[in-house]
Structures are given as structure tokens and as C-alpha cells.
């Protein structure tokens, strides 16, 4: 791009300051160009911060995310994801679209019945990541169910009453 010549009228203190910033390798024109370039960059950064929904900005890079950025298959957990995202950001977790996609993939890998609880645990614990629910390391003990026996259900010898005998007859040996 061709350069154009420009004439500036400056005050004495501006000229003195400009002279203090120059040296044999950096001429006055280069100092002025650098000042203008820095100012232009600062303004473009300020505009980007003012309009977070402009193109080119990651929708997951903010403390608050919108329900629209959550995949359709995880919409039932959108309220929990929206509540958890600022916690993740505050804890220093990386908040980008690619990280969000990995989190969505991880959430999908959990059993359907555990997804809600995993998000609730992350919110309650202030975690910056999601963790699967821990399965008990102790085997589940079977529930105690007493067993009732009936004499008619077993091949037990008959009772004295069933034989028509009394204990006295048995003691006397009159079987």
C-alpha cells in the first residue's frame, strides 16, 4: 500500500516529546505511525468488548452462556449447564467452543440417569469439570428376607401330636 505524505502542526512540548522518542534507527515518522497503529488496535479491542455477539467471538468465552449454544440432545440440562458455566469460568477453567464440545461429549458418555446429578454435584462442589458418579466400591448387601418354614413343606419326622402319642408315653418307652 503506498504511503502518503502528511504535514503536522505541533506545539513545542509535543515536538520535544517526539524528539525524546526518536533515535537514529527510529525516525519521527515511525514514532507517529506507531502511535497511530497502537491507538487503532486499542479502539478495535474496545469495540470487540462492547459487542460480545459480534462475529468472530466465541460464545463460550463469557461468564454467561445462552441456551441456544447448548446442543439439542442436552437441552433438558440447559438450566444446569447455564448455572454451572460461570462457576467453571471463575475457577479458571478454559471456556471455548472446543472445550464446551468436549464437555458435552463427556456428559453424553454418562448414563442418562446420572447426567443431572453430575451437573448438580459440579455446581454444589464448585468444580470446573464434570465427573461421573462414583459407584459404591462395596458390593451391595442383599436385603434380609426371613424364611418361614412349615412342617408340611418339609420331609421332617412327624411330631408326637401327629403320631397321637404323649411325652409321658415316650418317656416310658411305649412307642
C-alpha positions, 0 to 999 in steps of 0.5 A: 500500500503506498504511503502518503505524505502528511504535514503536522502542526505541533506545539513545542512540548509535543515536538520535544516529546517526539524528539525524546522518542526518536533515535537514529534507527527510529525516525519521527515518522515511525514514532507517529505511525506507531502511535497511530497503529497502537491507538487503532488496535486499542479502539478495535479491542474496545469495540470487540468488548462492547459487542460480545455477539459480534462475529468472530467471538466465541460464545463460550468465552463469557461468564454467561452462556445462552441456551441456544449454544447448548446442543439439542440432545442436552437441552433438558440440562440447559438450566444446569449447564447455564448455572454451572458455566460461570462457576467453571469460568471463575475457577479458571477453567478454559471456556471455548467452543472446543472445550464446551464440545468436549464437555458435552461429549463427556456428559453424553458418555454418562448414563442418562440417569446420572447426567443431572446429578453430575451437573448438580454435584459440579455446581454444589462442589464448585468444580470446573469439570464434570465427573461421573458418579462414583459407584459404591466400591462395596458390593451391595448387601442383599436385603434380609428376607426371613424364611418361614418354614412349615412342617408340611413343606418339609420331609421332617419326622412327624411330631408326637401330636401327629403320631397321637402319642404323649411325652409321658408315653415316650418317656416310658418307652411305649412307642 
